[in-house]
Amino acid sequence: PLRLTRLDVLTTPASMRAWRRAREGSVGLVPTMGYLHDGHLSLVEASQERDDLTVVSIFVNPTQFGPNEDYLRYPRTQQRDVDGLEAAGCDAVFLPSAEVMYPYGSKNCVQMHVPGITDILCGAHRPGHFNGVATVVSRLFNMVQPDIAVFGRKDYQQLQVIRYMSHEMSFPVEIIPAPTLREASGLAMSSRNQYLSAQDRITA
Ligand code: PAF
């Protein structure tokens, strides 16, 4: 269980929607998989600049990981993340479980298939990845019902997939692209930088 926090912590679609309904003003959503770094906090700031309230979701989404990818070892640092979001002045955090996100299981869920742009570039090497991203983001839009959602330009292909999906599905959500934050070396900040060796970092 989480230590007490001033942040509102919501874990189910019903409680998330009730929170949203009980508040006036616009809501910005920053979807994340946790293990937050300054790049994520800059997305929170981008939302705070535009909206009355900011919700950050933290969910390590099984449908966007391939069978040999790092789903099980992806770092899960919930308390640290929630403390950081509270310090950043975020209003609420949405922490759905896998059972809540995929009630029939992640193998039997209704899926989004975004044609064309999911098959090229990074998508050519990660079959199913971007469809998994579109699947979870559509669910988050439905559960949180935000006015805007902020995505980093670092994941440029992801940003385009989400724009395509959201436009096609007529979600009333404005997609806001946010600039890439970099380390002093110039490397784009990413939770997965921890996997890089010293040589990998130079190459990256
Ligand atoms: O960019 C990410 O962290 C994830 O792909 C996202 C958008 C939170 C969906 O799981």
Boltz pocket constraint, residues with backbone or C-beta under 6 A from the ligand:
constraints:
  - pocket:
      binder: B
      contacts: [[A, 31], [A, 32], [A, 33], [A, 59], [A, 61], [A, 64], [A, 133], [A, 136], [A, 137], [A, 155], [A, 158]]
      max_distance: 6.0
